[in-house]
Amino acid sequence: MKNIILSVYKRQSDSELITTGYRVTGKLKNNPNFPNPPAELEQAIKLLPEFQTSVSNAKGRDMEVINLKNEQKAVLITLLVALDKYVTATSNGDRGMLLSSGFPVAGDRYYQAEPVISQMEVELGPPGEATTRIKRLRGARAYMHQYTTEPPTTETVWVSEGSKFAFYTFSGLNSMAKYWFRVAAISQDGQMIYSPVITKVIQ
């Protein structure tokens, strides 16, 4: 069987595409098999959390939000196509290299995408407290609960608290201040899978 990447990502659902996107970008980042990735890798890394948030927000059926989500999905697929071409050209048919990219490869019956964090909750408690919570992810070995006090960008430095639990209570936060929260699940191979970002005003 010819060693080629399967372009199933072009037809995946929103959640499946997010899973594939995180898997591919996580595997390609700092991968010695692919030392000179194109700019599309960093672009995809930046777009993924934004697209994931849009997918979550689109459940409210706001047509403007849905349109943004669809536009982001089209861009993400375009970025994955570029990465697909780079991996294919660089690997020159080497099956091991292809598999290390995170893309599904023909004949790889063991390929399974990582789960996706589609929902997250932030519960406000007594003044200065907030609890982040997600459903436990199968295969996650730890969780990173994070917040920032500024609208997040790619340059944001998040305040992080590691935990073996899928929930965590922050204390000592400033009352009446706005905070941005998210949770990252850490898989067995060290891949970070992020939740949507949620904004709350602390009591």
BAVEX-69825 format. One record per atom (N, C-alpha, C): residue number from 1; atom name; z, x, y. Coordinates in nm, 4 decimals, decimal comma. Example, Ala and Ser with C-alpha at 12.3 -4.5 7.8 and 13.67 -1.06 7.14 Angstrom:
// residues 2
 seq atom       pz       px       py
   1    N   0,7800   1,3190  -0,5690
   1   CA   0,7800   1,2300  -0,4500
   1    C   0,7800   1,3200  -0,3300
   2    N   0,7080   1,2850  -0,2250
   2   CA   0,7140   1,3670  -0,1060
   2    C   0,7870   1,2900   0,0030
//
This chain:
// residues 203
 seq atom       pz       px       py
   1    N   0,0000   0,0847  -0,1198
   1   CA   0,0000   0,0000   0,0000
   1    C   0,0000   0,0881   0,1247
   2    N  -0,0841   0,0530   0,2194
   2   CA  -0,0940   0,1315   0,3423
   2    C   0,0323   0,1188   0,4253
   3    N   0,0773   0,2330   0,4797
   3   CA   0,1980   0,2330   0,5623
   3    C   0,1622   0,1943   0,7052
   4    N   0,1858   0,0703   0,7382
   4   CA   0,1559   0,0204   0,8720
   4    C   0,2712  -0,0679   0,9198
   5    N   0,2838  -0,0768   1,0517
   5   CA   0,3843  -0,1643   1,1118
   5    C   0,3345  -0,3081   1,1080
   6    N   0,4228  -0,3993   1,0711
   6   CA   0,3895  -0,5414   1,0717
   6    C   0,4154  -0,5983   1,2106
   7    N   0,3159  -0,6626   1,2671
   7   CA   0,3285  -0,7139   1,4042
   7    C   0,3896  -0,8534   1,4067
   8    N   0,4895  -0,8769   1,3220
   8   CA   0,5522  -1,0092   1,3153
   8    C   0,6241  -1,0437   1,4453
   9    N   0,6606  -0,9409   1,5233
   9   CA   0,7336  -0,9671   1,6476
   9    C   0,6517  -1,0497   1,7462
  10    N   0,5209  -1,0511   1,7311
  10   CA   0,4363  -1,1287   1,8215
  10    C   0,4524  -1,2790   1,7989
  11    N   0,5067  -1,3165   1,6836
  11   CA   0,5172  -1,4586   1,6492
  11    C   0,6620  -1,5025   1,6283
  12    N   0,7562  -1,4181   1,6630
  12   CA   0,8956  -1,4495   1,6363
  12    C   0,9542  -1,5475   1,7382
  13    N   1,0597  -1,6149   1,6966
  13   CA   1,1341  -1,7017   1,7882
  13    C   1,2063  -1,6142   1,8897
  14    N   1,2647  -1,6779   1,9901
  14   CA   1,3360  -1,6020   2,0939
  14    C   1,4465  -1,5154   2,0338
  15    N   1,5308  -1,5761   1,9493
  15   CA   1,6436  -1,5015   1,8923
  15    C   1,5963  -1,3909   1,7991
  16    N   1,4919  -1,4179   1,7230
  16   CA   1,4380  -1,3155   1,6327
  16    C   1,3792  -1,1991   1,7115
  17    N   1,3132  -1,2302   1,8228
  17   CA   1,2534  -1,1251   1,9051
  17    C   1,3618  -1,0381   1,9689
  18    N   1,4706  -1,1006   2,0121
  18   CA   1,5823  -1,0240   2,0672
  18    C   1,6361  -0,9278   1,9619
  19    N   1,6515  -0,9770   1,8396
  19   CA   1,7000  -0,8938   1,7300
  19    C   1,6079  -0,7749   1,7073
  20    N   1,4778  -0,8025   1,6972
  20   CA   1,3809  -0,6955   1,6762
  20    C   1,3828  -0,5975   1,7920
  21    N   1,3893  -0,6488   1,9141
  21   CA   1,3895  -0,5624   2,0312
  21    C   1,5064  -0,4660   2,0322
  22    N   1,6268  -0,5184   2,0037
  22   CA   1,7446  -0,4321   2,0009
  22    C   1,7364  -0,3303   1,8869
  23    N   1,6851  -0,3745   1,7742
  23   CA   1,6743  -0,2832   1,6597
  23    C   1,5780  -0,1687   1,6907
  24    N   1,4613  -0,2019   1,7439
  24   CA   1,3602  -0,0995   1,7722
  24    C   1,4065  -0,0038   1,8818
  25    N   1,4566  -0,0586   1,9920
  25   CA   1,4993   0,0298   2,1015
  25    C   1,6180   0,1156   2,0593
  26    N   1,7082   0,0577   1,9776
  26   CA   1,8224   0,1352   1,9309
  26    C   1,7823   0,2475   1,8383
  27    N   1,6823   0,2232   1,7535
  27   CA   1,6358   0,3249   1,6595
  27    C   1,5498   0,4317   1,7267
  28    N   1,4727   0,3925   1,8289
  28   CA   1,3826   0,4878   1,8945
  28    C   1,4552   0,5765   1,9950
  29    N   1,5618   0,5245   2,0559
  29   CA   1,6356   0,6018   2,1561
  29    C   1,6929   0,7279   2,0916
  30    N   1,6535   0,8433   2,1441
  30   CA   1,7027   0,9730   2,0961
  30    C   1,6678   0,9987   1,9495
  31    N   1,5600   0,9393   1,9027
  31   CA   1,5135   0,9614   1,7656
  31    C   1,4310   1,0901   1,7618
  32    N   1,4734   1,1919   1,6859
  32   CA   1,3998   1,3190   1,6829
  32    C   1,2579   1,3060   1,6286
  33    N   1,2314   1,2000   1,5543
  33   CA   1,0944   1,1784   1,5057
  33    C   0,9998   1,1375   1,6174
  34    N   1,0568   1,0860   1,7262
  34   CA   0,9761   1,0364   1,8374
  34    C   1,0332   1,0919   1,9681
  35    N   1,0121   1,2214   1,9928
  35   CA   1,0793   1,2894   2,1045
  35    C   1,0271   1,2543   2,2432
  36    N   0,9062   1,1991   2,2498
  36   CA   0,8472   1,1704   2,3814
  36    C   0,8023   1,0249   2,3911
  37    N   0,8968   0,9325   2,3853
  37   CA   0,8584   0,7909   2,3897
  37    C   0,8008   0,7541   2,5258
  38    N   0,7159   0,6540   2,5306
  38   CA   0,6581   0,6109   2,6579
  38    C   0,7612   0,5381   2,7436
  39    N   0,7254   0,5145   2,8686
  39   CA   0,8161   0,4481   2,9629
  39    C   0,8540   0,3084   2,9164
  40    N   0,7724   0,2500   2,8312
  40   CA   0,8005   0,1136   2,7833
  40    C   0,9329   0,1050   2,7079
  41    N   0,9812   0,2167   2,6523
  41   CA   1,1092   0,2126   2,5814
  41    C   1,2225   0,1798   2,6779
  42    N   1,2318   0,2515   2,7887
  42   CA   1,3372   0,2241   2,8864
  42    C   1,3189   0,0875   2,9507
  43    N   1,1948   0,0466   2,9684
  43   CA   1,1687  -0,0852   3,0258
  43    C   1,2186  -0,1958   2,9327
  44    N   1,1974  -0,1756   2,8024
  44   CA   1,2442  -0,2745   2,7047
  44    C   1,3967  -0,2773   2,6986
  45    N   1,4587  -0,1594   2,7057
  45   CA   1,6052  -0,1513   2,7046
  45    C   1,6634  -0,2286   2,8236
  46    N   1,5987  -0,2166   2,9383
  46   CA   1,6444  -0,2872   3,0581
  46    C   1,6204  -0,4379   3,0476
  47    N   1,5063  -0,4762   2,9921
  47   CA   1,4682  -0,6173   2,9884
  47    C   1,5467  -0,6980   2,8855
  48    N   1,5847  -0,6376   2,7745
  48   CA   1,6458  -0,7122   2,6647
  48    C   1,7685  -0,7938   2,7059
  49    N   1,8693  -0,7345   2,7723
  49   CA   1,9844  -0,8179   2,8105
  49    C   1,9484  -0,9275   2,9099
  50    N   1,8492  -0,9014   2,9966
  50   CA   1,8060  -1,0036   3,0919
  50    C   1,7393  -1,1192   3,0176
  51    N   1,6548  -1,0863   2,9203
  51   CA   1,5883  -1,1890   2,8408
  51    C   1,6896  -1,2670   2,7581
  52    N   1,7884  -1,1979   2,7022
  52   CA   1,8907  -1,2640   2,6223
  52    C   1,9696  -1,3636   2,7066
  53    N   2,0014  -1,3257   2,8306
  53   CA   2,0713  -1,4171   2,9209
  53    C   1,9844  -1,5380   2,9543
  54    N   1,8548  -1,5142   2,9765
  54   CA   1,7633  -1,6243   3,0076
  54    C   1,7511  -1,7210   2,8903
  55    N   1,7480  -1,6670   2,7679
  55   CA   1,7412  -1,7530   2,6488
  55    C   1,8638  -1,8426   2,6426
  56    N   1,9803  -1,7860   2,6713
  56   CA   2,1037  -1,8647   2,6708
  56    C   2,1018  -1,9707   2,7817
  57    N   2,0585  -1,9309   2,9013
  57   CA   2,0554  -2,0238   3,0147
  57    C   1,9518  -2,1346   2,9955
  58    N   1,8443  -2,1044   2,9243
  58   CA   1,7363  -2,2013   2,9062
  58    C   1,7778  -2,3204   2,8214
  59    N   1,8915  -2,3097   2,7542
  59   CA   1,9398  -2,4221   2,6743
  59    C   1,9768  -2,5411   2,7627
  60    N   1,9952  -2,5135   2,8933
  60   CA   2,0220  -2,6217   2,9870
  60    C   1,8992  -2,6998   3,0263
  61    N   1,7824  -2,6563   2,9779
  61   CA   1,6543  -2,7265   2,9955
  61    C   1,6061  -2,7300   3,1404
  62    N   1,6551  -2,6395   3,2222
  62   CA   1,6016  -2,6261   3,3577
  62    C   1,4637  -2,5619   3,3477
  63    N   1,3622  -2,6276   3,4020
  63   CA   1,2249  -2,5829   3,3828
  63    C   1,1994  -2,4460   3,4464
  64    N   1,2649  -2,4179   3,5587
  64   CA   1,2475  -2,2880   3,6235
  64    C   1,3044  -2,1773   3,5353
  65    N   1,4187  -2,2027   3,4748
  65   CA   1,4815  -2,1043   3,3861
  65    C   1,3963  -2,0844   3,2609
  66    N   1,3452  -2,1944   3,2076
  66   CA   1,2598  -2,1849   3,0883
  66    C   1,1345  -2,1040   3,1180
  67    N   1,0768  -2,1247   3,2356
  67   CA   0,9570  -2,0496   3,2728
  67    C   0,9883  -1,9007   3,2833
  68    N   1,1025  -1,8659   3,3429
  68   CA   1,1432  -1,7255   3,3525
  68    C   1,1613  -1,6661   3,2138
  69    N   1,2250  -1,7410   3,1257
  69   CA   1,2466  -1,6943   2,9885
  69    C   1,1138  -1,6665   2,9190
  70    N   1,0183  -1,7576   2,9354
  70   CA   0,8871  -1,7404   2,8711
  70    C   0,8115  -1,6196   2,9280
  71    N   0,8237  -1,5986   3,0579
  71   CA   0,7585  -1,4823   3,1189
  71    C   0,8203  -1,3525   3,0677
  72    N   0,9516  -1,3492   3,0572
  72   CA   1,0190  -1,2299   3,0071
  72    C   0,9827  -1,2039   2,8614
  73    N   0,9694  -1,3105   2,7836
  73   CA   0,9323  -1,2943   2,6431
  73    C   0,7936  -1,2317   2,6311
  74    N   0,7000  -1,2765   2,7134
  74   CA   0,5646  -1,2208   2,7105
  74    C   0,5659  -1,0726   2,7467
  75    N   0,6465  -1,0369   2,8454
  75   CA   0,6561  -0,8960   2,8851
  75    C   0,7172  -0,8131   2,7730
  76    N   0,8221  -0,8653   2,7090
  76   CA   0,8872  -0,7923   2,6009
  76    C   0,7916  -0,7677   2,4854
  77    N   0,7131  -0,8670   2,4508
  77   CA   0,6142  -0,8488   2,3433
  77    C   0,5142  -0,7410   2,3816
  78    N   0,4706  -0,7409   2,5076
  78   CA   0,3769  -0,6385   2,5548
  78    C   0,4380  -0,4984   2,5431
  79    N   0,5652  -0,4861   2,5771
  79   CA   0,6340  -0,3571   2,5662
  79    C   0,6445  -0,3131   2,4205
  80    N   0,6732  -0,4073   2,3311
  80   CA   0,6818  -0,3732   2,1888
  80    C   0,5466  -0,3331   2,1322
  81    N   0,4402  -0,3947   2,1805
  81   CA   0,3059  -0,3554   2,1374
  81    C   0,2798  -0,2095   2,1743
  82    N   0,3194  -0,1708   2,2966
  82   CA   0,2999  -0,0319   2,3400
  82    C   0,3816   0,0634   2,2543
  83    N   0,5047   0,0258   2,2217
  83   CA   0,5884   0,1104   2,1367
  83    C   0,5336   0,1168   1,9946
  84    N   0,4813   0,0055   1,9468
  84   CA   0,4165  -0,0002   1,8156
  84    C   0,3025   0,1020   1,8100
  85    N   0,2180   0,1028   1,9117
  85   CA   0,1038   0,1958   1,9147
  85    C   0,1508   0,3415   1,9191
  86    N   0,2562   0,3677   1,9973
  86   CA   0,3102   0,5041   2,0063
  86    C   0,3653   0,5499   1,8716
  87    N   0,4439   0,4635   1,8066
  87   CA   0,5024   0,4991   1,6774
  87    C   0,3933   0,5205   1,5732
  88    N   0,2943   0,4322   1,5730
  88   CA   0,1851   0,4432   1,4759
  88    C   0,1095   0,5743   1,4931
  89    N   0,0783   0,6090   1,6185
  89   CA   0,0031   0,7317   1,6453
  89    C   0,0856   0,8558   1,6122
  90    N   0,2143   0,8526   1,6451
  90   CA   0,2996   0,9694   1,6247
  90    C   0,3307   0,9921   1,4769
  91    N   0,3524   0,8847   1,4026
  91   CA   0,3918   0,8973   1,2618
  91    C   0,2751   0,9352   1,1718
  92    N   0,1537   0,9010   1,2130
  92   CA   0,0336   0,9347   1,1357
  92    C   0,0472   0,8907   0,9897
  93    N   0,1027   0,7719   0,9684
  93   CA   0,1119   0,7165   0,8347
  93    C   0,2324   0,7607   0,7544
  94    N   0,3197   0,8433   0,8112
  94   CA   0,4400   0,8885   0,7399
  94    C   0,5376   0,7710   0,7285
  95    N   0,5645   0,7286   0,6068
  95   CA   0,6452   0,6079   0,5865
  95    C   0,7885   0,6260   0,6364
  96    N   0,8462   0,7432   0,6112
  96   CA   0,9824   0,7681   0,6557
  96    C   0,9943   0,7594   0,8065
  97    N   0,8973   0,8151   0,8776
  97   CA   0,8989   0,8096   1,0234
  97    C   0,8841   0,6663   1,0715
  98    N   0,7943   0,5920   1,0087
  98   CA   0,7733   0,4530   1,0485
  98    C   0,9013   0,3714   1,0308
  99    N   0,9680   0,3892   0,9188
  99   CA   1,0901   0,3137   0,8931
  99    C   1,2007   0,3512   0,9914
 100    N   1,2034   0,4773   1,0348
 100   CA   1,3085   0,5205   1,1280
 100    C   1,2913   0,4620   1,2665
 101    N   1,1763   0,4002   1,2930
 101   CA   1,1496   0,3433   1,4252
 101    C   1,2157   0,2082   1,4468
 102    N   1,2576   0,1439   1,3372
 102   CA   1,3160   0,0104   1,3496
 102    C   1,2154  -0,1022   1,3364
 103    N   1,0863  -0,0693   1,3406
 103   CA   0,9836  -0,1724   1,3206
 103    C   0,9759  -0,2086   1,1725
 104    N   0,9435  -0,3344   1,1405
 104   CA   0,9204  -0,3703   1,0002
 104    C   0,7906  -0,3062   0,9517
 105    N   0,7934  -0,2522   0,8305
 105   CA   0,6787  -0,1808   0,7744
 105    C   0,6302  -0,2544   0,6505
 106    N   0,5020  -0,2575   0,6286
 106   CA   0,4435  -0,3253   0,5128
 106    C   0,5090  -0,2752   0,3846
 107    N   0,5527  -0,3709   0,3016
 107   CA   0,6133  -0,3358   0,1744
 107    C   0,7621  -0,3076   0,1814
 108    N   0,8197  -0,3151   0,3001
 108   CA   0,9626  -0,2881   0,3152
 108    C   1,0396  -0,4177   0,2914
 109    N   1,0675  -0,4457   0,1666
 109   CA   1,1329  -0,5719   0,1317
 109    C   1,2797  -0,5733   0,1747
 110    N   1,3308  -0,4570   0,2115
 110   CA   1,4717  -0,4495   0,2480
 110    C   1,4932  -0,4604   0,3979
 111    N   1,3848  -0,4766   0,4726
 111   CA   1,4005  -0,4880   0,6180
 111    C   1,4690  -0,6182   0,6519
 112    N   1,5818  -0,6063   0,7199
 112   CA   1,6519  -0,7242   0,7700
 112    C   1,6978  -0,6948   0,9114
 113    N   1,6661  -0,7835   1,0016
 113   CA   1,7049  -0,7626   1,1405
 113    C   1,8552  -0,7826   1,1569
 114    N   1,9098  -0,7143   1,2578
 114   CA   2,0511  -0,7295   1,2877
 114    C   2,0754  -0,8675   1,3486
 115    N   2,1951  -0,9215   1,3351
 115   CA   2,2249  -1,0497   1,3979
 115    C   2,2237  -1,0389   1,5497
 116    N   2,2189  -1,1538   1,6139
 116   CA   2,2145  -1,1598   1,7600
 116    C   2,3375  -1,2330   1,8112
 117    N   2,3933  -1,1875   1,9231
 117   CA   2,5023  -1,2603   1,9877
 117    C   2,4374  -1,3580   2,0851
 118    N   2,4267  -1,4822   2,0457
 118   CA   2,3580  -1,5809   2,1300
 118    C   2,4538  -1,6519   2,2249
 119    N   2,5822  -1,6522   2,1904
 119   CA   2,6793  -1,7232   2,2741
 119    C   2,8057  -1,6405   2,2921
 120    N   2,8689  -1,6583   2,4065
 120   CA   2,9934  -1,5909   2,4374
 120    C   3,0765  -1,6844   2,5239
 121    N   3,2074  -1,6743   2,5134
 121   CA   3,2968  -1,7558   2,5947
 121    C   3,3920  -1,6655   2,6716
 122    N   3,4256  -1,7076   2,7921
 122   CA   3,5294  -1,6413   2,8713
 122    C   3,6309  -1,7484   2,9092
 123    N   3,7510  -1,7362   2,8557
 123   CA   3,8564  -1,8333   2,8813
 123    C   3,9532  -1,7768   2,9849
 124    N   3,9770  -1,8537   3,0904
 124   CA   4,0715  -1,8122   3,1935
 124    C   4,2120  -1,8548   3,1537
 125    N   4,3053  -1,7617   3,1651
 125   CA   4,4440  -1,7904   3,1313
 125    C   4,5298  -1,7941   3,2554
 126    N   4,6510  -1,7423   3,2489
 126   CA   4,7365  -1,7317   3,3674
 126    C   4,6700  -1,6431   3,4720
 127    N   4,7212  -1,6437   3,5952
 127   CA   4,6605  -1,5600   3,7004
 127    C   4,6414  -1,4150   3,6555
 128    N   4,5188  -1,3673   3,6770
 128   CA   4,4888  -1,2281   3,6441
 128    C   4,4476  -1,2037   3,5009
 129    N   4,4311  -1,3096   3,4200
 129   CA   4,3951  -1,2917   3,2799
 129    C   4,2653  -1,3643   3,2463
 130    N   4,1882  -1,3044   3,1559
 130   CA   4,0659  -1,3663   3,1047
 130    C   4,0427  -1,3143   2,9637
 131    N   4,0026  -1,4036   2,8746
 131   CA   3,9780  -1,3674   2,7344
 131    C   3,8305  -1,3825   2,7017
 132    N   3,7695  -1,2745   2,6562
 132   CA   3,6305  -1,2780   2,6101
 132    C   3,6307  -1,3051   2,4603
 133    N   3,5337  -1,3861   2,4163
 133   CA   3,5328  -1,4262   2,2756
 133    C   3,3906  -1,4532   2,2289
 134    N   3,3563  -1,4001   2,1114
 134   CA   3,2303  -1,4317   2,0449
 134    C   3,2613  -1,4609   1,8981
 135    N   3,1641  -1,5131   1,8261
 135   CA   3,1794  -1,5280   1,6819
 135    C   3,1672  -1,3899   1,6175
 136    N   3,2456  -1,3678   1,5132
 136   CA   3,2371  -1,2392   1,4431
 136    C   3,0961  -1,2197   1,3886
 137    N   3,0458  -1,0984   1,4017
 137   CA   2,9126  -1,0666   1,3512
 137    C   2,9234  -0,9978   1,2160
 138    N   2,8465  -1,0473   1,1209
 138   CA   2,8444  -0,9853   0,9895
 138    C   2,7969  -0,8397   1,0020
 139    N   2,8730  -0,7491   0,9477
 139   CA   2,8338  -0,6091   0,9496
 139    C   2,8833  -0,5315   1,0695
 140    N   2,9464  -0,5991   1,1664
 140   CA   2,9983  -0,5271   1,2834
 140    C   3,1258  -0,4529   1,2441
 141    N   3,1370  -0,3267   1,2874
 141   CA   3,2570  -0,2493   1,2536
 141    C   3,3564  -0,2452   1,3685
 142    N   3,3143  -0,2833   1,4879
 142   CA   3,4040  -0,2867   1,6038
 142    C   3,3353  -0,3648   1,7150
 143    N   3,4134  -0,3951   1,8190
 143   CA   3,3616  -0,4682   1,9339
 143    C   3,4045  -0,3975   2,0616
 144    N   3,3200  -0,4050   2,1634
 144   CA   3,3507  -0,3488   2,2937
 144    C   3,3487  -0,4639   2,3952
 145    N   3,4654  -0,4952   2,4517
 145   CA   3,4769  -0,6014   2,5505
 145    C   3,4705  -0,5374   2,6890
 146    N   3,3859  -0,5898   2,7752
 146   CA   3,3566  -0,5218   2,9010
 146    C   3,3564  -0,6170   3,0202
 147    N   3,3854  -0,5602   3,1394
 147   CA   3,3693  -0,6360   3,2633
 147    C   3,3298  -0,5421   3,3762
 148    N   3,2730  -0,6015   3,4807
 148   CA   3,2418  -0,5293   3,6031
 148    C   3,2673  -0,6235   3,7196
 149    N   3,2934  -0,5673   3,8364
 149   CA   3,3221  -0,6500   3,9542
 149    C   3,2019  -0,6608   4,0467
 150    N   3,0888  -0,6056   4,0063
 150   CA   2,9655  -0,6136   4,0845
 150    C   2,8544  -0,6711   3,9972
 151    N   2,7554  -0,7373   4,0576
 151   CA   2,6432  -0,7867   3,9776
 151    C   2,5829  -0,6726   3,8955
 152    N   2,5739  -0,6886   3,7635
 152   CA   2,5313  -0,5770   3,6774
 152    C   2,3857  -0,5379   3,6966
 153    N   2,3633  -0,4072   3,6921
 153   CA   2,2296  -0,3484   3,6932
 153    C   2,2253  -0,2438   3,5820
 154    N   2,1133  -0,1748   3,5701
 154   CA   2,1034  -0,0697   3,4688
 154    C   2,1943   0,0477   3,5008
 155    N   2,2424   0,0580   3,6254
 155   CA   2,3295   0,1692   3,6655
 155    C   2,4770   0,1318   3,6601
 156    N   2,5092   0,0098   3,6237
 156   CA   2,6478  -0,0364   3,6254
 156    C   2,7347   0,0407   3,5266
 157    N   2,8524   0,0796   3,5721
 157   CA   2,9531   0,1389   3,4840
 157    C   3,0532   0,0286   3,4492
 158    N   3,0568  -0,0114   3,3234
 158   CA   3,1415  -0,1215   3,2789
 158    C   3,2809  -0,0703   3,2424
 159    N   3,3832  -0,1506   3,2729
 159   CA   3,5182  -0,1243   3,2236
 159    C   3,5229  -0,1779   3,0803
 160    N   3,5570  -0,0923   2,9845
 160   CA   3,5450  -0,1282   2,8434
 160    C   3,6773  -0,1180   2,7702
 161    N   3,6973  -0,2088   2,6762
 161   CA   3,8129  -0,2061   2,5871
 161    C   3,7632  -0,2258   2,4441
 162    N   3,7857  -0,1258   2,3597
 162   CA   3,7441  -0,1363   2,2213
 162    C   3,8431  -0,2178   2,1390
 163    N   3,7921  -0,2879   2,0378
 163   CA   3,8784  -0,3710   1,9547
 163    C   3,8107  -0,3942   1,8200
 164    N   3,8919  -0,4169   1,7184
 164   CA   3,8352  -0,4565   1,5892
 164    C   3,8162  -0,6081   1,5827
 165    N   3,8617  -0,6763   1,6879
 165   CA   3,8508  -0,8221   1,6923
 165    C   3,7374  -0,8665   1,7851
 166    N   3,6863  -0,9869   1,7594
 166   CA   3,5763  -1,0414   1,8394
 166    C   3,6274  -1,1114   1,9650
 167    N   3,7554  -1,0930   1,9968
 167   CA   3,8115  -1,1479   2,1198
 167    C   3,9060  -1,0442   2,1810
 168    N   3,9244  -1,0555   2,3131
 168   CA   4,0145  -0,9625   2,3810
 168    C   4,0598  -1,0272   2,5122
 169    N   4,1871  -1,0080   2,5479
 169   CA   4,2407  -1,0629   2,6722
 169    C   4,2619  -0,9516   2,7733
 170    N   4,1890  -0,9598   2,8830
 170   CA   4,2079  -0,8666   2,9945
 170    C   4,3211  -0,9196   3,0825
 171    N   4,4043  -0,8308   3,1328
 171   CA   4,5108  -0,8697   3,2247
 171    C   4,5066  -0,7790   3,3468
 172    N   4,5797  -0,8183   3,4502
 172   CA   4,5822  -0,7369   3,5720
 172    C   4,4573  -0,7487   3,6574
 173    N   4,3766  -0,8529   3,6328
 173   CA   4,2561  -0,8741   3,7130
 173    C   4,2946  -0,9351   3,8475
 174    N   4,2086  -0,9198   3,9446
 174   CA   4,2369  -0,9707   4,0797
 174    C   4,2085  -1,1205   4,0888
 175    N   4,3086  -1,1968   4,1283
 175   CA   4,2915  -1,3413   4,1417
 175    C   4,1897  -1,3754   4,2505
 176    N   4,1132  -1,4796   4,2257
 176   CA   4,0104  -1,5316   4,3168
 176    C   3,8939  -1,4345   4,3345
 177    N   3,8847  -1,3339   4,2490
 177   CA   3,7727  -1,2393   4,2543
 177    C   3,6724  -1,2737   4,1440
 178    N   3,5464  -1,2430   4,1679
 178   CA   3,4408  -1,2710   4,0704
 178    C   3,4238  -1,1505   3,9773
 179    N   3,4148  -1,1781   3,8485
 179   CA   3,3957  -1,0746   3,7467
 179    C   3,2779  -1,1121   3,6577
 180    N   3,2109  -1,0088   3,6083
 180   CA   3,1026  -1,0266   3,5116
 180    C   3,1499  -0,9703   3,3782
 181    N   3,1377  -1,0499   3,2716
 181   CA   3,1878  -1,0103   3,1399
 181    C   3,0746  -1,0064   3,0371
 182    N   3,0912  -0,9205   2,9360
 182   CA   3,0034  -0,9212   2,8202
 182    C   3,0779  -0,8571   2,7029
 183    N   3,0248  -0,8758   2,5819
 183   CA   3,0815  -0,8157   2,4616
 183    C   2,9693  -0,7461   2,3859
 184    N   2,9984  -0,6279   2,3347
 184   CA   2,9027  -0,5556   2,2511
 184    C   2,9604  -0,5422   2,1112
 185    N   2,8823  -0,5799   2,0105
 185   CA   2,9206  -0,5569   1,8714
 185    C   2,8585  -0,4249   1,8278
 186    N   2,9358  -0,3445   1,7580
 186   CA   2,8882  -0,2131   1,7128
 186    C   2,8624  -0,2222   1,5630
 187    N   2,7368  -0,2016   1,5235
 187   CA   2,6997  -0,2127   1,3831
 187    C   2,7402  -0,0869   1,3067
 188    N   2,7217  -0,0900   1,1770
 188   CA   2,7620   0,0220   1,0929
 188    C   2,6878   0,1506   1,1274
 189    N   2,5650   0,1391   1,1775
 189   CA   2,4888   0,2593   1,2140
 189    C   2,5058   0,2965   1,3606
 190    N   2,5999   0,2305   1,4294
 190   CA   2,6287   0,2656   1,5683
 190    C   2,5485   0,1909   1,6712
 191    N   2,4612   0,1006   1,6276
 191   CA   2,3801   0,0245   1,7222
 191    C   2,4680  -0,0744   1,7990
 192    N   2,4418  -0,0859   1,9299
 192   CA   2,5161  -0,1792   2,0155
 192    C   2,4351  -0,3078   2,0326
 193    N   2,4954  -0,4202   1,9996
 193   CA   2,4310  -0,5501   2,0142
 193    C   2,5094  -0,6275   2,1197
 194    N   2,4437  -0,6609   2,2317
 194   CA   2,5145  -0,7175   2,3467
 194    C   2,5044  -0,8696   2,3533
 195    N   2,6098  -0,9282   2,4067
 195   CA   2,6121  -1,0721   2,4325
 195    C   2,5461  -1,0991   2,5671
 196    N   2,5201  -1,2264   2,5980
 196   CA   2,4809  -1,2594   2,7355
 196    C   2,5954  -1,2251   2,8306
 197    N   2,5637  -1,2095   2,9573
 197   CA   2,6648  -1,1818   3,0605
 197    C   2,7127  -1,3139   3,1193
 198    N   2,8433  -1,3290   3,1341
 198   CA   2,9016  -1,4507   3,1901
 198    C   2,9850  -1,4139   3,3128
 199    N   2,9713  -1,4928   3,4178
 199   CA   3,0448  -1,4702   3,5415
 199    C   3,1589  -1,5707   3,5532
 200    N   3,2760  -1,5220   3,5950
 200   CA   3,3917  -1,6082   3,6149
 200    C   3,4676  -1,5643   3,7395
 201    N   3,5288  -1,6619   3,8093
 201   CA   3,6207  -1,6338   3,9185
 201    C   3,7615  -1,6430   3,8603
 202    N   3,8356  -1,5349   3,8690
 202   CA   3,9677  -1,5272   3,8071
 202    C   4,0689  -1,6135   3,8806
 203    N   4,1564  -1,6773   3,8055
 203   CA   4,2614  -1,7601   3,8671
 203    C   4,3679  -1,6714   3,9324
//
